[in-house]
């Protein structure tokens, strides 16, 4: 008996929103541009996408946002000074204990970020399942209560009908008794006159 909103966000739509926003962050674009792009793809307004991002999705992608900002910074540094870029890569590699022989550090960070995002999505999914089961329990409880109240209502209606029938019977008996008293009084008056 549960109903879902027609405009509810699916997990796939949340993932698409996150991917586009993260891509815009990495590329130096704005979140507003990302919201408009996703809005066109999903037939939603940019404002709706922005609201969903700020109210729900962004919280699940904090680490990925940090990584995207780092990548944007590295991209800007590469454009400014190629030598500085290699120094930044080596410095980050030292911090991460990664060999600089393969300059795919940003790829490794992306993989780690995606793993983190996947774990967060699984956690959010399990949390949603838990809350869903709680709501289902509440729905079942309310349905039982509704069934009980409907049965109680039916019982009370039958009791009212019985009382109404008893009342009508009592009124008829009283009416007959009154008529009998009136007849006896009339008979006594006739006997007294004779």
Buried (B, 14 or more C-beta within 10 A) or exposed (E): EEEEEEEEBEEEBBBBBBBBBBEBBBEEBEBEBBBBBBBEEBEBEBEBBBEBBEEEBBEBBEBBBEBBEBBBEBBEBBEEEEEEBEEBBBEBBEEEEBEEEEEEBBEEBBEBBEEBBEEBBEEBEEEEEEEEEEEEEEEEEEEEEEEEEEEEEEEEEEEEEEEEEEEEEEEEEEEEEEEEEEEEEEEEEEEEEE
